[in-house]
């Protein structure tokens, strides 16, 4: 079993949950991702969460990526798991099974 903490960075969510639960996956909320390419505060917090994840051996997933600029900044920061409309609209199960992520240069 693996544990994911969802909506990290949303509202007043506490980082204490991350520390106490020992998550395997940290899912960054769209509110943290939005405009990360131009917002230094969002970029700094995301970089800190990535550093935490590297130190503790957990994964980071960015949710709600909607622009190429956000995508490129997240990749530059080191995030390897990304979901959002920039990658694909929601798909039916059969479509999702056959889905192949487009190549981004």
MOPAC internal coordinates of N, CA, C and O (Angstrom, degrees):
PM7 1SCF
backbone

  N    0.0000 0     0.00 0     0.00 0    0    0    0
  C    1.4377 1     0.00 0     0.00 0    1    0    0
  C    1.5193 1   108.14 1     0.00 0    2    1    0
  O    1.2310 1   121.02 1   -37.03 1    3    2    1
  N    1.3325 1   115.65 1   142.97 1    3    2    1
  C    1.4632 1   122.28 1   176.96 1    5    3    2
  C    1.5176 1   108.30 1  -122.81 1    6    5    3
  O    1.2310 1   121.01 1   -31.22 1    7    6    5
  N    1.3239 1   115.67 1   148.78 1    7    6    5
  C    1.4581 1   121.08 1  -178.48 1    9    7    6
  C    1.5195 1   109.74 1  -114.42 1   10    9    7
  O    1.2310 1   120.95 1   -51.95 1   11   10    9
  N    1.3260 1   115.78 1   128.05 1   11   10    9
  C    1.4671 1   121.89 1   175.93 1   13   11   10
  C    1.5215 1   109.08 1  -114.73 1   14   13   11
  O    1.2310 1   120.86 1   -41.53 1   15   14   13
  N    1.3179 1   115.95 1   138.47 1   15   14   13
  C    1.4606 1   120.57 1   173.39 1   17   15   14
  C    1.5216 1   106.82 1  -104.51 1   18   17   15
  O    1.2310 1   121.21 1   -61.98 1   19   18   17
  N    1.3252 1   115.29 1   118.02 1   19   18   17
  C    1.4563 1   123.11 1  -175.19 1   21   19   18
  C    1.5231 1   110.72 1   -92.06 1   22   21   19
  O    1.2310 1   121.08 1   -22.31 1   23   22   21
  N    1.3214 1   115.53 1   157.69 1   23   22   21
  C    1.4672 1   124.00 1   172.29 1   25   23   22
  C    1.5230 1   113.69 1    62.28 1   26   25   23
  O    1.2310 1   119.88 1  -148.05 1   27   26   25
  N    1.3375 1   117.84 1    31.95 1   27   26   25
  C    1.4619 1   120.48 1   176.57 1   29   27   26
  C    1.5228 1   108.46 1   -66.96 1   30   29   27
  O    1.2310 1   120.97 1   -53.49 1   31   30   29
  N    1.3048 1   115.75 1   126.51 1   31   30   29
  C    1.4571 1   122.10 1  -177.88 1   33   31   30
  C    1.5069 1   113.62 1    99.54 1   34   33   31
  O    1.2310 1   119.99 1   177.62 1   35   34   33
  N    1.3272 1   117.62 1    -2.38 1   35   34   33
  C    1.4675 1   121.35 1  -179.50 1   37   35   34
  C    1.5175 1   109.77 1   -89.82 1   38   37   35
  O    1.2310 1   120.84 1   -45.26 1   39   38   37
  N    1.2993 1   116.00 1   134.74 1   39   38   37
  C    1.4619 1   121.27 1   173.06 1   41   39   38
  C    1.5111 1   112.87 1    51.81 1   42   41   39
  O    1.2310 1   121.04 1    51.62 1   43   42   41
  N    1.3199 1   115.62 1  -128.38 1   43   42   41
  C    1.4536 1   121.58 1  -176.76 1   45   43   42
  C    1.5242 1   111.91 1  -108.25 1   46   45   43
  O    1.2310 1   120.92 1  -150.92 1   47   46   45
  N    1.3389 1   115.84 1    29.08 1   47   46   45
  C    1.4663 1   117.97 1  -178.81 1   49   47   46
  C    1.5248 1   109.75 1   -60.02 1   50   49   47
  O    1.2310 1   121.25 1   -35.71 1   51   50   49
  N    1.3106 1   115.22 1   144.29 1   51   50   49
  C    1.4563 1   121.68 1  -174.58 1   53   51   50
  C    1.5222 1   111.59 1   -93.53 1   54   53   51
  O    1.2310 1   120.61 1   -41.77 1   55   54   53
  N    1.3094 1   116.44 1   138.23 1   55   54   53
  C    1.4561 1   121.01 1   174.47 1   57   55   54
  C    1.5255 1   110.61 1   -72.05 1   58   57   55
  O    1.2310 1   120.78 1   166.05 1   59   58   57
  N    1.3243 1   116.11 1   -13.95 1   59   58   57
  C    1.4597 1   121.06 1   178.51 1   61   59   58
  C    1.5261 1   111.00 1   -58.86 1   62   61   59
  O    1.2310 1   120.25 1   145.51 1   63   62   61
  N    1.3363 1   117.13 1   -34.49 1   63   62   61
  C    1.4663 1   120.86 1   178.20 1   65   63   62
  C    1.5319 1   110.47 1   -60.12 1   66   65   63
  O    1.2310 1   120.49 1   138.95 1   67   66   65
  N    1.2980 1   116.67 1   -41.05 1   67   66   65
  C    1.4585 1   120.71 1  -179.79 1   69   67   66
  C    1.5254 1   109.85 1   -63.74 1   70   69   67
  O    1.2310 1   120.79 1   136.60 1   71   70   69
  N    1.3206 1   116.09 1   -43.40 1   71   70   69
  C    1.4639 1   120.45 1  -178.98 1   73   71   70
  C    1.5241 1   112.33 1   -68.07 1   74   73   71
  O    1.2310 1   120.27 1   135.02 1   75   74   73
  N    1.3066 1   117.08 1   -44.98 1   75   74   73
  C    1.4620 1   120.79 1  -174.73 1   77   75   74
  C    1.5209 1   113.75 1   -75.40 1   78   77   75
  O    1.2310 1   120.19 1   145.70 1   79   78   77
  N    1.3152 1   117.23 1   -34.30 1   79   78   77
  C    1.4637 1   120.09 1  -173.53 1   81   79   78
  C    1.5217 1   113.64 1   -89.05 1   82   81   79
  O    1.2310 1   119.86 1   163.02 1   83   82   81
  N    1.3192 1   117.87 1   -16.98 1   83   82   81
  C    1.4638 1   119.40 1  -179.68 1   85   83   82
  C    1.5117 1   112.55 1    58.40 1   86   85   83
  O    1.2310 1   120.72 1  -125.73 1   87   86   85
  N    1.2989 1   116.22 1    54.27 1   87   86   85
  C    1.4630 1   121.89 1  -174.89 1   89   87   86
  C    1.5225 1   112.62 1   -62.45 1   90   89   87
  O    1.2310 1   121.27 1   -29.43 1   91   90   89
  N    1.3146 1   115.18 1   150.57 1   91   90   89
  C    1.4584 1   122.32 1   172.85 1   93   91   90
  C    1.5260 1   110.92 1   -88.53 1   94   93   91
  O    1.2310 1   121.32 1   151.22 1   95   94   93
  N    1.3441 1   115.08 1   -28.78 1   95   94   93
  C    1.4623 1   121.53 1  -177.56 1   97   95   94
  C    1.5226 1   108.57 1  -135.26 1   98   97   95
  O    1.2310 1   120.84 1   -47.63 1   99   98   97
  N    1.3245 1   115.99 1   132.37 1   99   98   97
  C    1.4617 1   122.25 1   173.40 1  101   99   98
  C    1.5190 1   106.48 1  -109.92 1  102  101   99
  O    1.2310 1   120.71 1   -61.22 1  103  102  101
  N    1.3372 1   116.24 1   118.78 1  103  102  101
  C    1.4603 1   121.09 1  -179.36 1  105  103  102
  C    1.5263 1   108.77 1  -101.56 1  106  105  103
  O    1.2310 1   121.04 1   -68.56 1  107  106  105
  N    1.3251 1   115.62 1   111.44 1  107  106  105
  C    1.4625 1   120.89 1  -178.39 1  109  107  106
  C    1.5228 1   110.01 1   -77.61 1  110  109  107
  O    1.2310 1   120.98 1   -52.29 1  111  110  109
  N    1.3176 1   115.73 1   127.71 1  111  110  109
  C    1.4577 1   122.72 1  -176.77 1  113  111  110
  C    1.5262 1   111.57 1   -70.57 1  114  113  111
  O    1.2310 1   121.13 1   -26.92 1  115  114  113
  N    1.3183 1   115.45 1   153.08 1  115  114  113
  C    1.4589 1   122.47 1   178.12 1  117  115  114
  C    1.5408 1   111.58 1   -55.51 1  118  117  115
  O    1.2310 1   119.87 1   148.13 1  119  118  117
  N    1.3250 1   117.85 1   -31.87 1  119  118  117
  C    1.4700 1   119.94 1  -179.04 1  121  119  118
  C    1.5294 1   111.45 1   -66.53 1  122  121  119
  O    1.2310 1   119.73 1   154.74 1  123  122  121
  N    1.3179 1   118.12 1   -25.26 1  123  122  121
  C    1.4644 1   121.81 1   175.55 1  125  123  122
  C    1.5286 1   110.93 1   -85.02 1  126  125  123
  O    1.2310 1   120.45 1   148.42 1  127  126  125
  N    1.3128 1   116.74 1   -31.58 1  127  126  125
  C    1.4588 1   122.48 1  -176.37 1  129  127  126
  C    1.5330 1   112.61 1   -79.16 1  130  129  127
  O    1.2310 1   120.69 1   145.78 1  131  130  129
  N    1.3404 1   116.28 1   -34.22 1  131  130  129
  C    1.4610 1   120.81 1  -175.53 1  133  131  130
  C    1.5277 1   110.87 1   -53.86 1  134  133  131
  O    1.2310 1   120.18 1   -57.45 1  135  134  133
  N    1.3269 1   117.26 1   122.55 1  135  134  133
  C    1.4685 1   125.09 1   177.51 1  137  135  134
  C    1.5300 1   113.39 1    63.37 1  138  137  135
  O    1.2310 1   120.06 1  -154.29 1  139  138  137
  N    1.3095 1   117.49 1    25.71 1  139  138  137
  C    1.4638 1   120.36 1  -179.70 1  141  139  138
  C    1.5232 1   111.60 1   -60.84 1  142  141  139
  O    1.2310 1   120.44 1   155.71 1  143  142  141
  N    1.3080 1   116.76 1   -24.29 1  143  142  141
  C    1.4598 1   120.84 1   179.99 1  145  143  142
  C    1.5257 1   112.87 1   -70.30 1  146  145  143
  O    1.2310 1   119.91 1   160.44 1  147  146  145
  N    1.3334 1   117.77 1   -19.56 1  147  146  145
  C    1.4666 1   120.56 1  -178.72 1  149  147  146
  C    1.5284 1   113.90 1  -121.76 1  150  149  147
  O    1.2310 1   119.90 1   172.27 1  151  150  149
  N    1.3203 1   117.80 1    -7.73 1  151  150  149
  C    1.4644 1   121.83 1  -175.66 1  153  151  150
  C    1.5363 1   109.79 1  -106.59 1  154  153  151
  O    1.2310 1   120.53 1   -72.00 1  155  154  153
  N    1.3210 1   116.59 1   108.00 1  155  154  153
  C    1.4685 1   120.38 1  -175.55 1  157  155  154
  C    1.5286 1   112.66 1   -65.54 1  158  157  155
  O    1.2310 1   119.65 1   149.19 1  159  158  157
  N    1.3229 1   118.27 1   -30.81 1  159  158  157
  C    1.4640 1   120.27 1   178.76 1  161  159  158
  C    1.5278 1   111.13 1   -67.15 1  162  161  159
  O    1.2310 1   120.34 1   134.85 1  163  162  161
  N    1.3190 1   116.96 1   -45.15 1  163  162  161
  C    1.4601 1   120.95 1   177.72 1  165  163  162
  C    1.5331 1   110.31 1   -63.61 1  166  165  163
  O    1.2310 1   121.20 1   138.73 1  167  166  165
  N    1.3176 1   115.31 1   -41.27 1  167  166  165
  C    1.4584 1   120.60 1   179.56 1  169  167  166
  C    1.5318 1   110.76 1   -62.71 1  170  169  167
  O    1.2310 1   120.01 1   136.32 1  171  170  169
  N    1.3212 1   117.59 1   -43.68 1  171  170  169
  C    1.4673 1   121.86 1  -178.74 1  173  171  170
  C    1.5293 1   111.22 1   -65.88 1  174  173  171
  O    1.2310 1   119.94 1   136.24 1  175  174  173
  N    1.3242 1   117.72 1   -43.76 1  175  174  173
  C    1.4611 1   120.59 1   179.66 1  177  175  174
  C    1.5278 1   110.88 1   -65.41 1  178  177  175
  O    1.2310 1   120.44 1   138.90 1  179  178  177
  N    1.3204 1   116.76 1   -41.10 1  179  178  177
  C    1.4563 1   120.49 1   177.93 1  181  179  178
  C    1.5238 1   110.50 1   -63.28 1  182  181  179
  O    1.2310 1   120.05 1   136.64 1  183  182  181
  N    1.3186 1   117.52 1   -43.36 1  183  182  181
  C    1.4672 1   121.18 1   178.23 1  185  183  182
  C    1.5295 1   110.66 1   -60.69 1  186  185  183
  O    1.2310 1   120.06 1   140.92 1  187  186  185
  N    1.3296 1   117.48 1   -39.08 1  187  186  185
  C    1.4672 1   120.90 1   178.33 1  189  187  186
  C    1.5214 1   111.14 1   -66.05 1  190  189  187
  O    1.2310 1   120.00 1   139.55 1  191  190  189
  N    1.3169 1   117.61 1   -40.45 1  191  190  189
  C    1.4640 1   120.99 1   177.99 1  193  191  190
  C    1.5280 1   111.29 1   -67.18 1  194  193  191
  O    1.2310 1   120.32 1   144.09 1  195  194  193
  N    1.3099 1   117.00 1   -35.91 1  195  194  193
  C    1.4655 1   120.76 1   176.06 1  197  195  194
  C    1.5279 1   109.78 1   -65.20 1  198  197  195
  O    1.2310 1   120.06 1   136.56 1  199  198  197
  N    1.3258 1   117.50 1   -43.44 1  199  198  197
  C    1.4691 1   121.28 1   178.29 1  201  199  198
  C    1.5257 1   110.55 1   -61.49 1  202  201  199
  O    1.2310 1   120.41 1   137.65 1  203  202  201
  N    1.3326 1   116.83 1   -42.35 1  203  202  201
  C    1.4653 1   121.27 1   176.42 1  205  203  202
  C    1.5307 1   110.16 1   -58.96 1  206  205  203
  O    1.2310 1   120.86 1   133.27 1  207  206  205
  N    1.3278 1   115.96 1   -46.73 1  207  206  205
  C    1.4623 1   121.08 1  -178.57 1  209  207  206
  C    1.5248 1   111.05 1   -61.63 1  210  209  207
  O    1.2310 1   120.13 1   138.88 1  211  210  209
  N    1.3114 1   117.35 1   -41.12 1  211  210  209
  C    1.4667 1   120.52 1   179.26 1  213  211  210
  C    1.5236 1   110.62 1   -64.34 1  214  213  211
  O    1.2310 1   120.33 1   139.74 1  215  214  213
  N    1.3251 1   116.97 1   -40.26 1  215  214  213
  C    1.4655 1   121.08 1  -179.66 1  217  215  214
  C    1.5293 1   112.44 1   -68.24 1  218  217  215
  O    1.2310 1   120.37 1   147.01 1  219  218  217
  N    1.3155 1   116.89 1   -32.99 1  219  218  217
  C    1.4672 1   120.86 1  -175.10 1  221  219  218
  C    1.5202 1   113.67 1  -102.12 1  222  221  219
  O    1.2310 1   120.11 1   177.15 1  223  222  221
  N    1.3210 1   117.40 1    -2.85 1  223  222  221
  C    1.4558 1   120.38 1   176.89 1  225  223  222
  C    1.5098 1   115.41 1    77.72 1  226  225  223
  O    1.2310 1   119.73 1  -156.04 1  227  226  225
  N    1.3254 1   118.13 1    23.96 1  227  226  225
  C    1.4629 1   119.01 1   176.32 1  229  227  226
  C    1.5291 1   110.27 1  -105.79 1  230  229  227
  O    1.2310 1   121.05 1   -12.45 1  231  230  229
  N    1.3096 1   115.60 1   167.55 1  231  230  229
  C    1.4573 1   122.23 1  -178.89 1  233  231  230
  C    1.5221 1   110.03 1   -98.14 1  234  233  231
  O    1.2310 1   121.06 1   -24.12 1  235  234  233
  N    1.3228 1   115.58 1   155.88 1  235  234  233
  C    1.4598 1   121.28 1   174.37 1  237  235  234
  C    1.5226 1   107.85 1  -120.71 1  238  237  235
  O    1.2310 1   121.09 1   -47.91 1  239  238  237
  N    1.3186 1   115.52 1   132.09 1  239  238  237
  C    1.4520 1   122.31 1   177.49 1  241  239  238
  C    1.5172 1   107.62 1  -121.52 1  242  241  239
  O    1.2310 1   120.06 1   -48.56 1  243  242  241
  N    1.3234 1   117.49 1   131.44 1  243  242  241
  C    1.4651 1   122.24 1   178.09 1  245  243  242
  C    1.5287 1   109.04 1   -99.01 1  246  245  243
  O    1.2310 1   120.79 1   -56.17 1  247  246  245
  N    1.3190 1   116.10 1   123.83 1  247  246  245
  C    1.4689 1   122.25 1   179.48 1  249  247  246
  C    1.5276 1   110.05 1  -100.28 1  250  249  247
  O    1.2310 1   120.83 1   -29.39 1  251  250  249
  N    1.3096 1   116.03 1   150.61 1  251  250  249
  C    1.4569 1   120.93 1   170.34 1  253  251  250
  C    1.5105 1   115.12 1    76.19 1  254  253  251
  O    1.2310 1   119.93 1  -150.78 1  255  254  253
  N    1.3198 1   117.73 1    29.22 1  255  254  253
  C    1.4643 1   120.77 1   178.81 1  257  255  254
  C    1.5239 1   107.80 1   -77.06 1  258  257  255
  O    1.2310 1   120.94 1   -60.39 1  259  258  257
  N    1.3264 1   115.80 1   119.61 1  259  258  257
  C    1.4594 1   119.65 1  -173.99 1  261  259  258
  C    1.5199 1   114.57 1  -119.27 1  262  261  259
  O    1.2310 1   119.88 1   168.73 1  263  262  261
  N    1.3362 1   117.84 1   -11.27 1  263  262  261
  C    1.4659 1   118.73 1  -178.84 1  265  263  262
  C    1.5245 1   110.37 1  -128.78 1  266  265  263
  O    1.2310 1   121.46 1   -23.27 1  267  266  265
  N    1.3140 1   114.81 1   156.73 1  267  266  265
  C    1.4659 1   120.19 1   177.19 1  269  267  266
  C    1.5237 1   110.72 1   -61.99 1  270  269  267
  O    1.2310 1   120.43 1   142.71 1  271  270  269
  N    1.3341 1   116.77 1   -37.29 1  271  270  269
  C    1.4652 1   120.40 1  -179.40 1  273  271  270
  C    1.5281 1   111.47 1   -63.82 1  274  273  271
  O    1.2310 1   120.05 1   136.93 1  275  274  273
  N    1.3297 1   117.50 1   -43.07 1  275  274  273
  C    1.4657 1   121.24 1   175.97 1  277  275  274
  C    1.5231 1   109.84 1   -61.70 1  278  277  275
  O    1.2310 1   120.84 1   133.58 1  279  278  277
  N    1.3274 1   116.00 1   -46.42 1  279  278  277
  C    1.4616 1   121.48 1   179.55 1  281  279  278
  C    1.5251 1   110.71 1   -56.01 1  282  281  279
  O    1.2310 1   120.40 1   129.00 1  283  282  281
  N    1.3105 1   116.85 1   -51.00 1  283  282  281
  C    1.4696 1   121.02 1  -176.81 1  285  283  282
  C    1.5294 1   111.69 1   -63.52 1  286  285  283
  O    1.2310 1   120.19 1   141.71 1  287  286  285
  N    1.3218 1   117.25 1   -38.29 1  287  286  285
  C    1.4686 1   119.82 1   179.06 1  289  287  286
  C    1.5249 1   110.79 1   -66.71 1  290  289  287
  O    1.2310 1   120.15 1   138.29 1  291  290  289
  N    1.3112 1   117.32 1   -41.71 1  291  290  289
  C    1.4647 1   121.10 1   178.82 1  293  291  290
  C    1.5245 1   111.25 1   -63.71 1  294  293  291
  O    1.2310 1   120.28 1   138.45 1  295  294  293
  N    1.3124 1   117.08 1   -41.55 1  295  294  293
  C    1.4665 1   120.58 1   176.60 1  297  295  294
  C    1.5182 1   109.47 1   -63.47 1  298  297  295
  O    1.2310 1   120.02 1   137.28 1  299  298  297
  N    1.3293 1   117.57 1   -42.72 1  299  298  297
  C    1.4562 1   121.24 1   178.66 1  301  299  298
  C    1.5276 1   111.41 1   -60.43 1  302  301  299
  O    1.2310 1   120.79 1   142.97 1  303  302  301
  N    1.3313 1   116.09 1   -37.03 1  303  302  301
  C    1.4602 1   121.04 1   178.93 1  305  303  302
  C    1.5316 1   112.30 1   -73.43 1  306  305  303
  O    1.2310 1   120.25 1   162.88 1  307  306  305
  N    1.3287 1   117.13 1   -17.12 1  307  306  305
  C    1.4538 1   120.47 1   175.85 1  309  307  306
  C    1.5175 1   116.09 1   110.27 1  310  309  307
  O    1.2310 1   120.14 1  -171.06 1  311  310  309
  N    1.3252 1   117.33 1     8.94 1  311  310  309
  C    1.4594 1   119.81 1   178.28 1  313  311  310
  C    1.5240 1   109.28 1   -79.76 1  314  313  311
  O    1.2310 1   121.25 1   -49.67 1  315  314  313
  N    1.3248 1   115.21 1   130.33 1  315  314  313
  C    1.4571 1   121.14 1  -177.13 1  317  315  314
  C    1.5225 1   113.44 1  -107.09 1  318  317  315
  O    1.2310 1   119.72 1   167.70 1  319  318  317
  N    1.3116 1   118.15 1   -12.30 1  319  318  317
  C    1.4671 1   122.09 1   179.84 1  321  319  318
  C    1.5240 1   108.22 1  -118.04 1  322  321  319
  O    1.2310 1   121.63 1   -62.27 1  323  322  321
  N    1.3258 1   114.49 1   117.73 1  323  322  321
  C    1.4675 1   120.68 1  -174.11 1  325  323  322
  C    1.5196 1   108.63 1  -136.01 1  326  325  323
  O    1.2310 1   121.06 1   -44.39 1  327  326  325
  N    1.3434 1   115.58 1   135.61 1  327  326  325
  C    1.4575 1   119.59 1   173.39 1  329  327  326
  C    1.5181 1   108.64 1  -133.06 1  330  329  327
  O    1.2310 1   121.14 1   -27.11 1  331  330  329
  N    1.3069 1   115.42 1   152.89 1  331  330  329
  C    1.4550 1   120.47 1   178.48 1  333  331  330
  C    1.5140 1   111.21 1   151.29 1  334  333  331
  O    1.2310 1   120.91 1    -6.49 1  335  334  333
  N    1.3068 1   115.86 1   173.51 1  335  334  333
  C    1.4596 1   121.89 1  -176.57 1  337  335  334
  C    1.5203 1   112.86 1   -62.63 1  338  337  335
  O    1.2310 1   119.54 1   157.24 1  339  338  337
  N    1.3313 1   118.48 1   -22.76 1  339  338  337
  C    1.4644 1   118.84 1   176.79 1  341  339  338
  C    1.5236 1   110.24 1   -63.47 1  342  341  339
  O    1.2310 1   120.46 1   144.43 1  343  342  341
  N    1.3280 1   116.73 1   -35.57 1  343  342  341
  C    1.4647 1   121.19 1   179.55 1  345  343  342
  C    1.5267 1   110.36 1   -80.74 1  346  345  343
  O    1.2310 1   120.38 1   132.68 1  347  346  345
  N    1.3514 1   116.88 1   -47.32 1  347  346  345
  C    1.4588 1   120.82 1  -178.65 1  349  347  346
  C    1.5214 1   110.32 1  -171.08 1  350  349  347
  O    1.2310 1   120.88 1   -29.37 1  351  350  349
  N    1.3122 1   115.92 1   150.63 1  351  350  349
  C    1.4539 1   122.02 1   168.63 1  353  351  350
  C    1.5309 1   107.51 1   -71.18 1  354  353  351
  O    1.2310 1   119.28 1   -18.05 1  355  354  353
  N    1.3306 1   118.98 1   161.95 1  355  354  353
  C    1.4689 1   119.46 1   175.02 1  357  355  354
  C    1.5276 1   110.63 1   -55.77 1  358  357  355
  O    1.2310 1   120.88 1   -37.04 1  359  358  357
  N    1.3305 1   115.92 1   142.96 1  359  358  357
  C    1.4599 1   121.70 1  -176.30 1  361  359  358
  C    1.5195 1   111.21 1  -121.69 1  362  361  359
  O    1.2310 1   120.97 1   -26.55 1  363  362  361
  N    1.3059 1   115.75 1   153.45 1  363  362  361
  C    1.4560 1   121.44 1   169.51 1  365  363  362
  C    1.5258 1   107.55 1   -68.63 1  366  365  363
  O    1.2310 1   120.38 1   -22.12 1  367  366  365
  N    1.3345 1   116.88 1   157.88 1  367  366  365
  C    1.4539 1   121.74 1  -176.06 1  369  367  366
  C    1.5260 1   112.40 1   -52.02 1  370  369  367
  O    1.2310 1   119.91 1   132.12 1  371  370  369
  N    1.3128 1   117.78 1   -47.88 1  371  370  369
  C    1.4594 1   121.11 1  -178.04 1  373  371  370
  C    1.5269 1   111.06 1   -61.10 1  374  373  371
  O    1.2310 1   120.48 1   139.64 1  375  374  373
  N    1.3281 1   116.69 1   -40.36 1  375  374  373
  C    1.4594 1   120.62 1   178.30 1  377  375  374
  C    1.5307 1   110.93 1   -68.17 1  378  377  375
  O    1.2310 1   120.67 1   140.29 1  379  378  377
  N    1.3216 1   116.33 1   -39.71 1  379  378  377
  C    1.4656 1   120.60 1  -179.13 1  381  379  378
  C    1.5254 1   111.15 1   -64.42 1  382  381  379
  O    1.2310 1   120.40 1   141.80 1  383  382  381
  N    1.3171 1   116.84 1   -38.20 1  383  382  381
  C    1.4678 1   120.93 1   179.56 1  385  383  382
  C    1.5219 1   110.51 1   -61.32 1  386  385  383
  O    1.2310 1   120.34 1   141.40 1  387  386  385
  N    1.3283 1   116.96 1   -38.60 1  387  386  385
  C    1.4673 1   121.77 1  -177.64 1  389  387  386
  C    1.5324 1   113.40 1   -90.49 1  390  389  387
  O    1.2310 1   119.81 1   175.92 1  391  390  389
  N    1.3174 1   117.96 1    -4.08 1  391  390  389
  C    1.4691 1   121.65 1  -174.54 1  393  391  390
  C    1.5235 1   111.75 1   -65.06 1  394  393  391
  O    1.2310 1   120.70 1   -44.48 1  395  394  393
  N    1.3095 1   116.28 1   135.52 1  395  394  393
  C    1.4539 1   123.26 1   172.14 1  397  395  394
  C    1.5158 1   107.25 1  -124.61 1  398  397  395
  O    1.2310 1   121.15 1   -54.25 1  399  398  397
  N    1.3129 1   115.40 1   125.75 1  399  398  397
  C    1.4670 1   120.74 1  -178.47 1  401  399  398
  C    1.5250 1   109.69 1   -62.53 1  402  401  399
  O    1.2310 1   120.29 1   -44.83 1  403  402  401
  N    1.3260 1   117.05 1   135.17 1  403  402  401
  C    1.4539 1   119.78 1   177.19 1  405  403  402
  C    1.5393 1   110.75 1   -65.75 1  406  405  403
  O    1.2310 1   120.88 1   -26.98 1  407  406  405
  N    1.3062 1   115.93 1   153.02 1  407  406  405
  C    1.4645 1   121.00 1   176.75 1  409  407  406
  C    1.5231 1   109.20 1   -80.43 1  410  409  407
  O    1.2310 1   120.91 1   -45.61 1  411  410  409
  N    1.3163 1   115.87 1   134.39 1  411  410  409
  C    1.4634 1   121.20 1   177.95 1  413  411  410
  C    1.5221 1   107.97 1  -120.02 1  414  413  411
  O    1.2310 1   120.79 1   -56.05 1  415  414  413
  N    1.2968 1   116.09 1   123.95 1  415  414  413
  C    1.4688 1   120.32 1  -179.31 1  417  415  414
  C    1.5045 1   111.94 1   -97.25 1  418  417  415
  O    1.2310 1   120.10 1   180.00 1  419  418  417

